Amino acid sequence: MPNPIKITDTKDVIEFEIGKNVYTVPLATGMKRPELEKLDTQKALEDFFRKHLGADVWDELTVGAQNQIAQAWAKENERASGLTLGE
């Protein structure tokens, strides 16, 4: 009988240092498919970051800082999975 393939259910994350605090945001590989599929609009992505960083933190960031976070998150997802979001 062949050996079964062991499935690991890791929760991959990316961390952001904002001010004196470090915030953890899950990567796509650590999310459940229904949650990931909801991230199909700019508003949904902003709500995702509000949830994980805190709305008070996200809303106080400049658009430039918000874009840095979104771009770093997308780039790290690509590195972790080998796929770009949407694939």
VMD Tcl script that builds the backbone (N, CA, C; Angstrom):
set m [mol new atoms 261]
animate dup $m
set s [atomselect $m all]
$s set {name element resname resid chain x y z} {
  {N N MET 1 A 0.848 -1.179 0.000}
  {CA C MET 1 A 0.000 0.000 0.000}
  {C C MET 1 A 0.894 1.243 0.000}
  {N N PRO 2 A 0.630 2.211 -0.891}
  {CA C PRO 2 A 1.468 3.421 -0.927}
  {C C PRO 2 A 1.249 4.279 0.321}
  {N N ASN 3 A 2.262 5.037 0.642}
  {CA C ASN 3 A 2.158 5.942 1.782}
  {C C ASN 3 A 1.248 7.111 1.430}
  {N N PRO 4 A 0.371 7.484 2.347}
  {CA C PRO 4 A -0.502 8.621 2.066}
  {C C PRO 4 A 0.300 9.926 2.059}
  {N N ILE 5 A -0.198 10.869 1.319}
  {CA C ILE 5 A 0.422 12.194 1.281}
  {C C ILE 5 A -0.087 12.967 2.486}
  {N N LYS 6 A 0.837 13.462 3.286}
  {CA C LYS 6 A 0.463 14.213 4.474}
  {C C LYS 6 A 0.114 15.646 4.073}
  {N N ILE 7 A -1.059 16.098 4.467}
  {CA C ILE 7 A -1.514 17.446 4.164}
  {C C ILE 7 A -1.297 18.317 5.394}
  {N N THR 8 A -0.585 19.407 5.197}
  {CA C THR 8 A -0.390 20.346 6.296}
  {C C THR 8 A -1.311 21.539 6.068}
  {N N ASP 9 A -1.925 21.982 7.112}
  {CA C ASP 9 A -2.855 23.103 7.021}
  {C C ASP 9 A -2.215 24.315 7.684}
  {N N THR 10 A -1.152 24.818 7.058}
  {CA C THR 10 A -0.437 25.945 7.639}
  {C C THR 10 A -1.223 27.232 7.429}
  {N N LYS 11 A -1.011 28.134 8.303}
  {CA C LYS 11 A -1.655 29.439 8.238}
  {C C LYS 11 A -0.581 30.470 7.910}
  {N N ASP 12 A -0.250 30.586 6.630}
  {CA C ASP 12 A 0.772 31.531 6.200}
  {C C ASP 12 A 0.274 32.958 6.415}
  {N N VAL 13 A 1.171 33.806 6.904}
  {CA C VAL 13 A 0.817 35.194 7.192}
  {C C VAL 13 A 1.923 36.123 6.724}
  {N N ILE 14 A 1.587 37.394 6.641}
  {CA C ILE 14 A 2.556 38.452 6.430}
  {C C ILE 14 A 2.362 39.421 7.589}
  {N N GLU 15 A 3.459 39.995 8.045}
  {CA C GLU 15 A 3.390 40.935 9.160}
  {C C GLU 15 A 3.744 42.330 8.671}
  {N N PHE 16 A 3.031 43.310 9.215}
  {CA C PHE 16 A 3.275 44.713 8.902}
  {C C PHE 16 A 3.554 45.461 10.194}
  {N N GLU 17 A 4.634 46.220 10.202}
  {CA C GLU 17 A 4.926 47.074 11.347}
  {C C GLU 17 A 4.390 48.463 11.032}
  {N N ILE 18 A 3.438 48.888 11.833}
  {CA C ILE 18 A 2.818 50.197 11.655}
  {C C ILE 18 A 2.923 50.902 13.004}
  {N N GLY 19 A 3.667 51.989 13.014}
  {CA C GLY 19 A 3.918 52.655 14.291}
  {C C GLY 19 A 4.728 51.728 15.176}
  {N N LYS 20 A 4.258 51.520 16.382}
  {CA C LYS 20 A 4.967 50.658 17.337}
  {C C LYS 20 A 4.376 49.254 17.390}
  {N N ASN 21 A 3.408 48.969 16.545}
  {CA C ASN 21 A 2.724 47.676 16.584}
  {C C ASN 21 A 3.001 46.854 15.333}
  {N N VAL 22 A 2.908 45.545 15.503}
  {CA C VAL 22 A 3.046 44.607 14.388}
  {C C VAL 22 A 1.697 43.927 14.195}
  {N N TYR 23 A 1.229 43.923 12.968}
  {CA C TYR 23 A -0.071 43.354 12.619}
  {C C TYR 23 A 0.135 42.160 11.692}
  {N N THR 24 A -0.646 41.127 11.898}
  {CA C THR 24 A -0.554 39.903 11.113}
  {C C THR 24 A -1.762 39.801 10.198}
  {N N VAL 25 A -1.489 39.558 8.914}
  {CA C VAL 25 A -2.541 39.418 7.908}
  {C C VAL 25 A -2.335 38.068 7.221}
  {N N PRO 26 A -3.382 37.251 7.124}
  {CA C PRO 26 A -3.207 35.952 6.472}
  {C C PRO 26 A -2.951 36.095 4.972}
  {N N LEU 27 A -2.135 35.199 4.472}
  {CA C LEU 27 A -1.929 35.107 3.022}
  {C C LEU 27 A -3.009 34.206 2.433}
  {N N ALA 28 A -3.158 34.265 1.135}
  {CA C ALA 28 A -4.198 33.480 0.452}
  {C C ALA 28 A -4.050 31.992 0.742}
  {N N THR 29 A -2.822 31.504 0.848}
  {CA C THR 29 A -2.606 30.072 1.086}
  {C C THR 29 A -3.061 29.638 2.469}
  {N N GLY 30 A -3.248 30.580 3.371}
  {CA C GLY 30 A -3.705 30.268 4.714}
  {C C GLY 30 A -5.168 30.591 4.944}
  {N N MET 31 A -5.880 30.907 3.855}
  {CA C MET 31 A -7.290 31.278 3.963}
  {C C MET 31 A -8.177 30.177 3.395}
  {N N LYS 32 A -9.407 30.162 3.825}
  {CA C LYS 32 A -10.376 29.233 3.241}
  {C C LYS 32 A -10.897 29.843 1.944}
  {N N ARG 33 A -11.185 28.975 1.000}
  {CA C ARG 33 A -11.578 29.425 -0.337}
  {C C ARG 33 A -12.750 30.416 -0.350}
  {N N PRO 34 A -13.827 30.194 0.415}
  {CA C PRO 34 A -14.933 31.165 0.376}
  {C C PRO 34 A -14.510 32.574 0.814}
  {N N GLU 35 A -13.628 32.659 1.814}
  {CA C GLU 35 A -13.158 33.974 2.255}
  {C C GLU 35 A -12.309 34.631 1.172}
  {N N LEU 36 A -11.455 33.850 0.544}
  {CA C LEU 36 A -10.594 34.371 -0.510}
  {C C LEU 36 A -11.404 34.829 -1.720}
  {N N GLU 37 A -12.419 34.067 -2.081}
  {CA C GLU 37 A -13.233 34.410 -3.252}
  {C C GLU 37 A -13.995 35.718 -3.072}
  {N N LYS 38 A -14.210 36.133 -1.837}
  {CA C LYS 38 A -14.911 37.396 -1.573}
  {C C LYS 38 A -14.032 38.613 -1.854}
  {N N LEU 39 A -12.737 38.419 -2.002}
  {CA C LEU 39 A -11.820 39.535 -2.218}
  {C C LEU 39 A -11.739 39.902 -3.699}
  {N N ASP 40 A -12.882 40.182 -4.281}
  {CA C ASP 40 A -12.939 40.425 -5.723}
  {C C ASP 40 A -13.171 41.884 -6.095}
  {N N THR 41 A -13.217 42.768 -5.110}
  {CA C THR 41 A -13.372 44.198 -5.386}
  {C C THR 41 A -12.417 44.980 -4.487}
  {N N GLN 42 A -12.186 46.220 -4.843}
  {CA C GLN 42 A -11.349 47.102 -4.033}
  {C C GLN 42 A -11.943 47.248 -2.631}
  {N N LYS 43 A -13.244 47.410 -2.547}
  {CA C LYS 43 A -13.930 47.558 -1.248}
  {C C LYS 43 A -13.746 46.307 -0.390}
  {N N ALA 44 A -13.893 45.144 -0.999}
  {CA C ALA 44 A -13.740 43.889 -0.260}
  {C C ALA 44 A -12.319 43.748 0.279}
  {N N LEU 45 A -11.336 44.139 -0.520}
  {CA C LEU 45 A -9.945 44.061 -0.079}
  {C C LEU 45 A -9.689 45.046 1.062}
  {N N GLU 46 A -10.240 46.251 0.960}
  {CA C GLU 46 A -10.101 47.227 2.038}
  {C C GLU 46 A -10.749 46.704 3.322}
  {N N ASP 47 A -11.913 46.101 3.211}
  {CA C ASP 47 A -12.586 45.532 4.383}
  {C C ASP 47 A -11.764 44.397 4.996}
  {N N PHE 48 A -11.107 43.621 4.157}
  {CA C PHE 48 A -10.225 42.550 4.616}
  {C C PHE 48 A -9.088 43.130 5.463}
  {N N PHE 49 A -8.458 44.188 4.960}
  {CA C PHE 49 A -7.374 44.806 5.720}
  {C C PHE 49 A -7.899 45.492 6.983}
  {N N ARG 50 A -9.076 46.093 6.913}
  {CA C ARG 50 A -9.682 46.679 8.115}
  {C C ARG 50 A -9.884 45.612 9.192}
  {N N LYS 51 A -10.315 44.436 8.763}
  {CA C LYS 51 A -10.559 43.340 9.704}
  {C C LYS 51 A -9.263 42.919 10.397}
  {N N HIS 52 A -8.182 42.799 9.634}
  {CA C HIS 52 A -6.948 42.241 10.180}
  {C C HIS 52 A -6.010 43.275 10.796}
  {N N LEU 53 A -6.074 44.502 10.328}
  {CA C LEU 53 A -5.231 45.553 10.902}
  {C C LEU 53 A -5.996 46.366 11.942}
  {N N GLY 54 A -7.297 46.331 11.848}
  {CA C GLY 54 A -8.153 47.173 12.673}
  {C C GLY 54 A -8.609 48.363 11.838}
  {N N ALA 55 A -9.893 48.621 11.848}
  {CA C ALA 55 A -10.442 49.718 11.043}
  {C C ALA 55 A -9.820 51.054 11.436}
  {N N ASP 56 A -9.584 51.249 12.731}
  {CA C ASP 56 A -8.996 52.509 13.184}
  {C C ASP 56 A -7.598 52.709 12.615}
  {N N VAL 57 A -6.833 51.641 12.494}
  {CA C VAL 57 A -5.478 51.721 11.935}
  {C C VAL 57 A -5.556 51.949 10.427}
  {N N TRP 58 A -6.326 51.112 9.726}
  {CA C TRP 58 A -6.420 51.206 8.265}
  {C C TRP 58 A -6.910 52.580 7.822}
  {N N ASP 59 A -7.935 53.080 8.490}
  {CA C ASP 59 A -8.538 54.346 8.076}
  {C C ASP 59 A -7.634 55.548 8.334}
  {N N GLU 60 A -6.669 55.415 9.217}
  {CA C GLU 60 A -5.736 56.511 9.496}
  {C C GLU 60 A -4.531 56.514 8.565}
  {N N LEU 61 A -4.329 55.440 7.812}
  {CA C LEU 61 A -3.194 55.363 6.887}
  {C C LEU 61 A -3.452 56.199 5.647}
  {N N THR 62 A -2.398 56.715 5.084}
  {CA C THR 62 A -2.523 57.420 3.811}
  {C C THR 62 A -2.800 56.407 2.705}
  {N N VAL 63 A -3.271 56.888 1.585}
  {CA C VAL 63 A -3.509 56.009 0.439}
  {C C VAL 63 A -2.205 55.346 0.017}
  {N N GLY 64 A -1.106 56.073 0.098}
  {CA C GLY 64 A 0.199 55.509 -0.253}
  {C C GLY 64 A 0.565 54.333 0.647}
  {N N ALA 65 A 0.338 54.476 1.947}
  {CA C ALA 65 A 0.637 53.389 2.883}
  {C C ALA 65 A -0.305 52.211 2.647}
  {N N GLN 66 A -1.571 52.495 2.387}
  {CA C GLN 66 A -2.524 51.419 2.093}
  {C C GLN 66 A -2.105 50.665 0.840}
  {N N ASN 67 A -1.654 51.388 -0.168}
  {CA C ASN 67 A -1.192 50.744 -1.406}
  {C C ASN 67 A 0.047 49.894 -1.155}
  {N N GLN 68 A 0.962 50.372 -0.312}
  {CA C GLN 68 A 2.153 49.585 0.032}
  {C C GLN 68 A 1.746 48.260 0.663}
  {N N ILE 69 A 0.795 48.304 1.565}
  {CA C ILE 69 A 0.328 47.098 2.243}
  {C C ILE 69 A -0.300 46.145 1.236}
  {N N ALA 70 A -1.194 46.650 0.401}
  {CA C ALA 70 A -1.876 45.804 -0.579}
  {C C ALA 70 A -0.882 45.187 -1.563}
  {N N GLN 71 A 0.089 45.967 -2.013}
  {CA C GLN 71 A 1.085 45.459 -2.960}
  {C C GLN 71 A 2.003 44.432 -2.310}
  {N N ALA 72 A 2.423 44.679 -1.072}
  {CA C ALA 72 A 3.273 43.714 -0.374}
  {C C ALA 72 A 2.523 42.417 -0.126}
  {N N TRP 73 A 1.248 42.522 0.229}
  {CA C TRP 73 A 0.416 41.338 0.464}
  {C C TRP 73 A 0.285 40.525 -0.826}
  {N N ALA 74 A 0.008 41.206 -1.939}
  {CA C ALA 74 A -0.138 40.514 -3.229}
  {C C ALA 74 A 1.180 39.861 -3.651}
  {N N LYS 75 A 2.289 40.576 -3.474}
  {CA C LYS 75 A 3.597 40.037 -3.858}
  {C C LYS 75 A 3.958 38.820 -3.011}
  {N N GLU 76 A 3.673 38.887 -1.718}
  {CA C GLU 76 A 3.988 37.765 -0.832}
  {C C GLU 76 A 3.090 36.570 -1.146}
  {N N ASN 77 A 1.849 36.825 -1.536}
  {CA C ASN 77 A 0.956 35.732 -1.960}
  {C C ASN 77 A 1.529 35.042 -3.192}
  {N N GLU 78 A 2.013 35.814 -4.126}
  {CA C GLU 78 A 2.600 35.248 -5.347}
  {C C GLU 78 A 3.832 34.403 -5.003}
  {N N ARG 79 A 4.672 34.899 -4.101}
  {CA C ARG 79 A 5.868 34.167 -3.711}
  {C C ARG 79 A 5.493 32.869 -2.998}
  {N N ALA 80 A 4.515 32.924 -2.097}
  {CA C ALA 80 A 4.144 31.746 -1.304}
  {C C ALA 80 A 3.450 30.674 -2.125}
  {N N SER 81 A 2.652 31.092 -3.109}
  {CA C SER 81 A 1.855 30.115 -3.848}
  {C C SER 81 A 2.350 29.856 -5.268}
  {N N GLY 82 A 3.133 30.791 -5.791}
  {CA C GLY 82 A 3.563 30.666 -7.180}
  {C C GLY 82 A 2.512 31.145 -8.163}
  {N N LEU 83 A 1.389 31.647 -7.634}
  {CA C LEU 83 A 0.306 32.143 -8.483}
  {C C LEU 83 A 0.002 33.580 -8.149}
  {N N THR 84 A -0.469 34.322 -9.149}
  {CA C THR 84 A -0.957 35.657 -8.858}
  {C C THR 84 A -2.418 35.544 -8.460}
  {N N LEU 85 A -2.894 36.501 -7.684}
  {CA C LEU 85 A -4.295 36.458 -7.274}
  {C C LEU 85 A -5.175 36.501 -8.506}
  {N N GLY 86 A -6.204 35.705 -8.469}
  {CA C GLY 86 A -7.108 35.596 -9.614}
  {C C GLY 86 A -6.842 34.342 -10.423}
  {N N GLU 87 A -5.718 33.700 -10.207}
  {CA C GLU 87 A -5.430 32.455 -10.926}
  {C C GLU 87 A -5.967 31.279 -10.157}
}
mol reanalyze $m
mol bondsrecalc $m
mol representation Tube
mol addrep $m
